[in-house]
Amino acid sequence: MAAIEIEGLRKEFGADTVAVDDVDLTVEEGEVFGFLGPNGAGKSTTINLLLDFIRPTDGRIEVFGTDVQEDPLAVRERVGVLPEGYGFDPLLGREYLEWAIETKDADDDPDELLDLVGLADDADRYATEYSKGMQQRLAFAMALVDDPDLLVLDEPSTGLDPNGMTTMREVVRERAANGTTVFFSSHILSEVQSVCDRVGVMNDGRLVAVDTIEGLQANLGGRASITLECSVLPADHALETVDGVVDVAVADDTVEVTCTGPGVKEDVVTHLAARANIDDIRSEAASLQSLFRELTEGGRDETADERGESAHSSGSEADARNVEVSR
Ligand SMILES: Nc1ncnc2c1ncn2[C@@H]1O[C@H](COP(=O)(O)OP(=O)(O)OP(=O)(O)O)[C@@H](O)[C@H]1O
C-alpha cells in the first residue's frame, strides 16, 4: 500500500490563485520523498491539504489507504508533523513534549526526545525564549512523538545551524531505516540530495518532475557543470556566449557554468582563462541547483531570468509567510 496517494489535486484561493493545479503523486511506504519548488510553488498548500488543515477545490488524498477528508483523525494518529512557522506559547520545552505525548496517548520519554534534538539542557526554559533554531528543534521533537508511520516536515531546516541540520538528517535517516515514510519540503537542495530517495519538483502549482536525483540528471540530457573560482571575476566575462553553455550562476568570484555536455568544459576554461586568473576548478555532473533552475524556469522568478540574472531560489526564511496551521 502507498503511504501517500494524491489524485487530481487542485486548490484555488479566490478567483485568481491556483495554488495546486491537478497534482497526481504516489509516495511509497518507507520512502524519503523530497518536495522542492521555489517560493509560492504550492508546497505548503499541498502539505496543508495532505493533513486536511484545508480542503481541496478538487481531487483526493489517501494516507495509508485512508481518505484524509473522510477520516482526518485516523490519518493524524499515524502522522508526525513539523509545520512551517510553528507558533509557541509560554510553556517550558519539556511541557510542550509532555503535551504532545499526552495528545497522542503515547509513552515516549520527553527528556529522551529533547536530548535527541540537542535540547536536553534547555528542557526547563520557556519555548518562547528559545532561539528560532531551538524552536525548530523542539517542533521537530514533537513531530517524532509516538514514532509516526509518516513524518511530514515542512522546511525542517529553517533556522537550524549546521549541527542542527546534521542531527535532523541523521534522525530522518534513522527513522526511514526503521520503516518511517518521510515527506520533506525544502529549499536546501544539498539536503534533499543527501537525504531523499526521490524528489518532486513543484512550479506554479504543478508537479513538473518526480524522479530520483540521478533520473532527473539523466532526463535533462547528461548535462555537466563546472565551477571556477577566480581572484577577480570580470563583469564582462561573457561566459553565456560560449557554445554549449546553458546557464551561468555567479556568487562573488565563483561562477558555476552548466553545459550541454562534458566536452564544453574545456572551451569554458579557455574562454575564462583569457579574461581572468583562475584559482580553482571543480567539475561535476549537473548540480541539483542547475536542475532545479531548469525545471522551474518560467515560474515566479521569470522576471529575474528576463533581466539576465540568476534565478536562484532564495532561502525561504526572509519571505516565508509563516503559515499558521491548527494542530
Ligand atoms: N491562505 C491563502 N490565501 C490566499 N492565497 C494563498 C494562501 N495560501 C497560499 N496562497 C497562495 O498559494 C500559492 C502557493 O503558496 P504556498 O504557500 O503553497 O507555496 P510554497 O511552495 O509553500 O512557498 P514557500 O516556499 O515560499 O513557502 C501562492 O501564490 C500563495 O500566495
The ligand as a MOL file (V3000), in Angstrom:
LIG
                    3D

  0  0  0     0  0            999 V3000
M  V30 BEGIN CTAB
M  V30 COUNTS 31 33 0 0 0
M  V30 BEGIN ATOM
M  V30 1 N -4.4220 31.2640 2.6100 0
M  V30 2 C -4.1000 31.6970 1.3820 0
M  V30 3 N -4.8510 32.6250 0.7600 0
M  V30 4 C -4.5570 33.0620 -0.4950 0
M  V30 5 N -3.5070 32.5980 -1.2130 0
M  V30 6 C -2.7230 31.6710 -0.6390 0
M  V30 7 C -2.9640 31.1680 0.6820 0
M  V30 8 N -2.0200 30.2450 0.9680 0
M  V30 9 C -1.2100 30.1810 -0.1010 0
M  V30 10 N -1.6350 31.0340 -1.0750 0
M  V30 11 C -1.0310 31.2280 -2.4070 0
M  V30 12 O -0.8530 29.9460 -2.9890 0
M  V30 13 C 0.3600 29.8930 -3.7080 0
M  V30 14 C 1.2130 28.7510 -3.1830 0
M  V30 15 O 1.6250 29.0660 -1.8640 0
M  V30 16 P 2.3880 28.0280 -0.9340 0
M  V30 17 O 2.4790 28.6110 0.4190 0
M  V30 18 O 1.7540 26.6890 -1.0520 0
M  V30 19 O 3.8310 27.9800 -1.6420 0
M  V30 20 P 5.1860 27.3030 -1.1440 0
M  V30 21 O 5.6840 26.4920 -2.2870 0
M  V30 22 O 4.9820 26.6010 0.1340 0
M  V30 23 O 6.0960 28.5840 -0.9540 0
M  V30 24 P 7.3000 28.9000 0.0910 0
M  V30 25 O 8.4500 28.0900 -0.3770 0
M  V30 26 O 7.5050 30.3590 -0.1170 0
M  V30 27 O 6.8360 28.5470 1.4630 0
M  V30 28 C 0.9970 31.2710 -3.5750 0
M  V30 29 O 0.6310 32.0380 -4.7010 0
M  V30 30 C 0.3520 31.8220 -2.3310 0
M  V30 31 O 0.2920 33.2400 -2.3640 0
M  V30 END ATOM
M  V30 BEGIN BOND
M  V30 1 1 1 2
M  V30 2 1 2 3
M  V30 3 2 2 7
M  V30 4 2 3 4
M  V30 5 1 4 5
M  V30 6 2 5 6
M  V30 7 1 6 7
M  V30 8 1 6 10
M  V30 9 1 7 8
M  V30 10 2 8 9
M  V30 11 1 9 10
M  V30 12 1 10 11
M  V30 13 1 11 12
M  V30 14 1 11 30
M  V30 15 1 12 13
M  V30 16 1 13 14
M  V30 17 1 13 28
M  V30 18 1 14 15
M  V30 19 1 15 16
M  V30 20 2 16 17
M  V30 21 1 16 18
M  V30 22 1 16 19
M  V30 23 1 19 20
M  V30 24 2 20 21
M  V30 25 1 20 22
M  V30 26 1 20 23
M  V30 27 1 23 24
M  V30 28 2 24 25
M  V30 29 1 24 26
M  V30 30 1 24 27
M  V30 31 1 28 29
M  V30 32 1 28 30
M  V30 33 1 30 31
M  V30 END BOND
M  V30 END CTAB
M  END
